[in-house]
């Protein structure tokens, strides 16, 4: 279920990017990663009904990158960068850049692919 939600958000990010809706693309790319991270954690038995943004990122890093080494370190960095860009998209009048949003959507797609590999 969580991975399907992640895929839906990624599709939204890709559609938004194609339509030059950069704030929407950045936010949806982050939420794709947010839900995918939950799916990966559930796979290893770390289940919570609700996650804070910071709590999920911290647990993703400690459980899947450091403790179990299932995910490469760069994925943790990408997840943090995605959160920062999502915040900029939502709260800063200056918004987000085209280049960084394109990169984020690419990273989100790679993030989901890697998590699918880990889960299967």
Secondary structure, 3 states (H helix, E strand, C coil): CHHHHHHHHHHHHHHHHHCCCHHHHHHHHHHHHHHHHHHHHHHCCCCCCCCCHHHHHHHHHHHHHHHCCCCCHHHHHHHHHHHHHHHHHHHCCCCCCHHHHHHHHHHHHHHHHHHHHHHC
